[in-house]
Amino acid sequence: MDVSVPWAGRRFTVTQKATLKTDRYLVTETAPGGSGGRVLAYAERRRFSLNEEVTFFTDASRSQVAFTVRERTLLDPGEGFDVVDADGKPIGAFHERFFTSLVRSAWVLEQPGAPDAVGRERNRFVAVLRRAWGWLPLDLVPFAWPYHFDFGSEGKPVMTVDKKIGLRDRYLVEVTAPGLDPRLAVAQAVALDTYQGR
């Protein structure tokens, strides 16, 4: 796995801030006690854009690319998303299982040379409540209740994504499989915030 030194950690915090025109994401490393660390990536995504490509930079200056998330096709969002590094080389991919996700969301995480990992929403009740919230005309008001995703492969844990309670969307990403590229894990966490239920 070719991961630069800043991505050598296993726990990250993804914070999203929504405005009328953009969704902004800040990725920081997370210390064992839960405190924040260095900024690892920053991205802005234009809301209501047909071009679903989000580039993460190493900081808010946007001078150096960290990785990019690209939708495979506009005609069928179910085709999923590819994640590539700064040179355009593939890191991995992910897609949502549409029919499985009607009640409780399920995602498939793919990384070259490794078996697929499947992530599911941990709590069925929260999953239903989150869907009901999505029907309300409150686009800029996030779902404040926490929810959790567990990803596993061949009976072993791969990663977890825990949304923290609060009006600002904040996710704790923990990579438990030694071979999983942290950039792919972070990209998947952003997808849980942005692309579910499309």
CORHUNOR-V638480 format. One record per backbone hydrogen bond with DSSP energy under -1.0 kcal/mol. CO is the residue of the C=O (numbers start at 0). NH is the residue of the N-H. If there is no record, write none. Layout:
BEGIN
[[CO/NH] [CO/NH]]
END
This chain:
BEGIN
[[0/2] [3/6] [4/7] [9/174] [10/29] [11/172] [12/27] [13/170] [14/25] [16/23] [20/46] [21/18] [22/44] [23/16] [24/42] [25/14] [26/39] [26/40] [27/12] [28/36] [30/33] [34/30] [37/28] [40/26] [41/56] [42/24] [44/22] [49/51] [50/52] [51/70] [53/68] [55/65] [55/66] [56/41] [58/61] [63/57] [66/55] [67/83] [68/53] [69/81] [75/78] [76/79] [79/71] [80/93] [81/69] [82/90] [82/91] [83/67] [84/87] [88/84] [91/82] [92/109] [93/80] [94/107] [96/100] [98/101] [99/103] [104/120] [105/96] [106/118] [107/94] [108/116] [109/92] [110/113] [116/108] [117/151] [118/106] [119/149] [122/126] [123/127] [124/128] [125/129] [126/130] [127/131] [128/132] [129/133] [132/135] [135/137] [137/140] [143/165] [146/162] [147/121] [148/160] [149/119] [150/157] [150/158] [151/117] [152/155] [155/152] [157/175] [157/176] [158/150] [159/173] [160/148] [161/171] [168/15] [169/163] [170/13] [171/161] [172/11] [173/159] [176/179] [180/184] [181/185] [182/186] [183/187] [184/188] [185/189] [186/190] [187/191] [188/192] [189/193] [190/194] [194/197]]
END
